[in-house]
Amino acid sequence: METIHINTGKSSTINLPSLAMAGYVWNFEVEGKEIISVSEDRSTSLSENLKAGESMAEKFIVQALQPGTAKIVFSQKRSWEQNNTALSIHIFTVIVS
């Protein structure tokens, strides 16, 4: 579990390794939606540093709405798989002051 500290009204970026080429995408659930909002940043252009077959990181913007503590659970899954077990999970505690 990682901890992120953000001041109210500010934002922070979370970068997670992408496996979208293999069908795995990051989904997230927020506990404390009154404290933070989370959105995916799709404005990133292709990086010149990527090698053939590599995927870019998926970026998420965390916006601090009001003081408190929230939690974000990211899970990397393939949407079409019946089992729908996460390949990877990342949990962040967000402390807004």
Secondary structure, 3 states (H helix, E strand, C coil): CEEEEECCCCEEEEEECCEHHHCEEEEEEEECCCCEEEEEECCCCCCCCCCCCCCCCEEEEEEECCCEEEEEEEEEECCCCCCCCCCEEEEEEEEEC
